[in-house]
Amino acid sequence: MRCETEGCSCCHNLANKVRPFREFADRRELASQIHSVLKRFLDVLPAEFVSLLSANLLIGGTSSVANDIATLKSTSPTILIGTPGRLHEIITSPTSPLNLKSLEMLIMDEADRLLDMGFKESLTGIIQALPKQRRTGLFSATLTEAVSELVRTGLRNPVRVVVKVTGFKKGVEKRTPARYPYLNPPPTLCSSLS
C-alpha cells in the first residue's frame, strides 16, 4: 500500500523514525581512514619490524564474516581496526582464529556516538570477551550516562582526562595547536607520508 498524500502524517512519522544509513557508513569510513593512515606508517617501517606488525580492517558490508575470518587466519595480524558490529561477530564466531588472551590494548573512539547508534550490546560483548588485564582507551566527546555505564562495567581503575577550552566567546570555537617537537617524525618518515 502506498500513500499518495504529500503531507501525510503517517509517512512523515515513519521518515523521522528511520535512522540514516549514513551514520553507519561514517563508522566504516572512520575505520577505513584509521587503517589507511596506519598502513602508511607500517609501509615505511624498517625491515626488521615489518614481520612483527601488520593490520587488518574488519568492517561490515564489504565482505562476509567467513571471508574476514579466512583473511585473519592467513594473515595473523597484530593490529585489528574495525566497526563494533563486525568485531563482535568475529569474536563470537565459533571459527574465530583470534587469540583474545594475548590482547594487550583496546581503543574505542567516539564511544558516545557508537552508543547513540545502538552498538551498546556489541561493545559490551567485545569488552566481556577480552582479558581483564588490558589497557583500554575510551574516547568520547561527551560523557553521557551510557558512556559512564560502559566505563563502570568495562574498565578497571579508569582515569578520566577532561580537556576544557576556556577564554572564548560563546559560539566561537577555539583550538590550541599542540607543539611537541619530540613527537615530530623524522624527515624521512614525513616525506614518505606525503
N, C-alpha and C positions, 0 to 999 in steps of 0.2 A: 504494500500500500504506500502510495506516495502523496505527500501534501503539496498542493499547488499554491497554497496561500503564502504570499511573500512575508507577511507579518505574523505567521502562525506561532503562537507561544510554545507549543509542544516542540517544534523544530528548534526554536531559539534556546529553550531549556536544555535540549539534548546537546546542541552545539556547545553550550557553555560547560557541560559536564565532561566532555571528551577531552582528554589530555593531549596536548600537541605532541606529535611523534618527534618533532624537532628536539625536544629535551633529551630523548634517548640518543638521538643522533649526536647531540652535543657531547654526551658522555663518551660515545665511541670516538668522536673527533678528538676530545681531550686525551684519551688513552693513546690514540694514534700519534698525536703530536708529541707526547712524552716519549713514546717508543722511538719515533723518528729522531728526536734530539739525542736520546741515549745511544742510538745506533751510530750517530755521527761521532760521539765520543769514543765508543768502542772501536770504531774503524781506525782511529789514529793511535791506539794503544801500542806500546812496544810488543814485539812478537812473543816475548815470554809471558805476557798477560792475556793474549788472545785466546788461548785454550782454557784459561781459568774463568773468563767472564763471557756470558752470552745471554741474550734476552729474547723472550717470545712475547708476542702480542696476542691476548685472548679476549676477543670481543664477539658478542652475539650478532647474528645477522649476516656474517660474512662467510662462515663455514660451519659445518656441523660439529657437535661435541666430539663425535667419533674421529673426525679429521684432526681436531685440535689435540686430542689425546694421542693420536698416532704421531703427530708432529712433536709433541712433548717427549714421547718415547724415543724418537730418533735423534732429537737434538739435546736432550737433558740440559735445559737452560738453568743458569744460576739466578736469573732475574726474570720475574713474571710481571707483566703490566697488563691490566685488563679491567673490564667492567665487572661490577659486583655480581650480576646475574650469571655471566659466563664462568667467572672464577668459582662461584658456589656450585654450579652444575658440574664442573670438572672435579672439584674437591670431593663432592658427594658421590661421584660416579664409582661404581664397583671396579671399573677397569682403570681408574686413575693411576698414573705412574708416579705421582708426586709423593715424595718422602717428606711429609709435613714435620716430622720430628727434627729435621735439620734446618727448618726455617728460623732465621735469626731476626728478621725485620719485616714489619708490615707498615705500609704507609697508606693512609686513606685521605685523599684530597677532596675538598669540598663536601665534607661529611654532612653538613646541613642540607645541601642540595640533594644528595643521594637519599637521605631520609625523607625529604619532601617528595621525592619522586617514587617512593614506595619500595625502596631497597632495604628496609629495616630487617626483614627476615633473612635476606641474603647476607647482609653484613654481620648479623648475629650468628648465622650459621658458619660463616667463614671464621669469625673470631673463636667460636667454640671448638672448631676443628683444629685450631693451631695450638702449638705448645704454650703453656702458661709463661714459661721463661722466654720472652722475646722482647725486642724493642718495638714500640708502636708509635708512629707519628700520625696523629689525627688532626687534620687542618680543617678549620671551619671559619667562615666569615662571621657567623652569628653563633651564639651559644644558646640554642633553643633547649627546651625541656627534653626533646628527643635526643639531642646530642649529649646532654648531661646524662641521660639514662644509658646511652651507649658507652660513655666513659665509665660510669659506675659498674656496669656489668662486664665490660670487656677489657678494662685496663687495670693493671696493678700499680699502685704508687704513682698515680698520674701527677704530672707537673703542668700547671696551667701558665701559659705565656700569653699575655694580653698586650696588643700593640694599640696605643692610643695616639690619635692625632690631635694636637692642641693648637690653639692660636690661629684658627682660620674662621672666616666668615661663613655663616650658615648657607649651605647650598654650593659652596666653593670647595672643591676637593684640593687637598694639599698633599703632595707626596715628597718625601725626603729621600733623595737618592743615597744609596749606601755606598760608601767609599772604603773599601777594604783592599789595599794593594796586595796583600798576601793571598787574596782569593783570585787574582787575575791569572789566567792560564798563561803558560809560556807562549811567546810569539809564534812558534811553530804550530801549536795547537790552535791558536786563533786563526792563522792563515788557512789551516785545514778545514775549519768550520765555516769559513765564509764562502 
